[in-house]
Amino acid sequence: ESHMVCDSRKRINIKRRAEEQVRKIIGPRKNDPEYSTKYRALIRQLWHDYWNAFGVCTYKDTPAALYDEAIAFIDRWRPIELVNLDHPEPTE
């Protein structure tokens, strides 16, 4: 039982929750030409952190027993660094 993965409905919920969390962090799309770039960077970071936290290679492999913990992780998740989301700092 501990090896069973989440069913498809729960996997969809995990994916949507992650997308929602990233949109909350970035804020409204408005006319931001960098929105897509920011979104992709943050969703990548969220999934990387998720995979490390749960020891899975994809959210689709999340154990069913950890579903509630997975949702809580996503809801609490914040990027390590919000730097460079709005105005990149010049590097020397």
Secondary structure, DSSP 8 states (H G I E B T S, - for coil): -TT-B--HHHHHHHHHHHHHHHHHHH---TT-TTHHHHHHHHHHHHHHHHHHHHT-SSGGG-BGGGHHHHHHHHHH---S--TTSSS-----
